[in-house]
Amino acid sequence: MSRGSGDQRWVVMKKTFPLQAPGKDDARVRDKIRHEVNKYVRRERRKEVPEGFAQWEFQCRVGPGPEDAQPRTIKEVAGAIDAVALTGMPAVYIEIEAVPAQRLAGP
């Protein structure tokens, strides 16, 4: 997929989620985080794509904090949340930017 013009900024979700909550199982907390990420992606996909573009592409970064976040595809975000949780960190930072893109022809 080709990206839109590099100088224009689009909607970005930048958020730090706690990985533990009092009285809740850690796995349920991670499920809630994944649900919120998926809800954001669904909401952004419903928005009209700018003229000249075919779809939204999501550029993601996930890590224990903003300075340690690593680039991930949207499909890798759920696994990255679990990976951060396994390291014993108290929170996970997620950044998702929706940018318009063109579909590339398949092989």
N, C-alpha and C positions, 0 to 999 in steps of 0.2 A: 504494500500500500504506500502510496506517495503522500507525503504530508502537505499541509497548506503552507502559506508563506511563513517563513521562520520568524519574521518580526512581529507578527500579530499574536497577542496572548488570548487564550480562551479561558473558559470556566475551569477553575482548579479547586479540588477538594484537598485541603491540607488539615489533617486531624491526628491527634495522639489519643489512642484508646487505651484505657487501663485493661490489663489482662486478668485481673482478679477483682471480684466484687464480694463484699461480705454476704454470707448466706447463699451464695450461688456457686455451683460447680464451675471450675475453670473452662471445661469444654463448652458449657452453655454460654459463657461469656464470649468465647471465640466464635460460637455460632451467631451470636447477636452482632458481633463486629462484621462477619461475612454478610449477614443479612443487610446491614446498613450500607456496605459497599455495593452490594447487588442492587439495592434500592436506588442508590445514586446513579449507577450505570444505566438502569432502566429509565430513570427520569431524563438523563442526558440524551439517550437514544431517541426518545420521543420528540425532542426539540427538532425544529426544522434545520436542515443542513444548508449552509450558505450556497448561493448559486455557484455552479461550476464544480461542486463536490458531490460525491455519491453517498458518503456515510461518515459516521464518527469513528475515530480511532482513539484509543485510550492509552496514554503514556503513564505508567505507574512507577512509583518508588516506594519500597517498603523496608523498614528497619527499626531498630530500637529507638532511634532518634532521627531528627532531620539531617544531621551531619553524617550519620552512618547508613542512611537509606540507600538501597541498591535498586537499579532499574529492573523492572519485571514486566512481563506481559500481563494483560488482564486475567488470563487463565492461570497464571502462577501466583496471584495475590493470596488466594486461600492457603496454599501450601507455605507461602512465605510467612503468613501470620502464625501458623503452627510452628514453623522453624524458630521464629523469634520467641514464642512461648516456651519452647523446649530449652532455650538457653537460660531460662530463669529470669528474664527481664520483667520488670513490673508493668511495662507499657509497650505498645507498638505504634510506630508512626506510619501513616499511610498518606500518600499524595497521588492523586489521580487527576490528570489533565485531559479533557476532551478536546481533540483537534479534528477539524474536517479532513477527510482523505478521499482519494480516488480508489476505486477497486482496480486491482491489477488482474489482467487476464491470466487464467490458470495455465499450467503446462500442457 
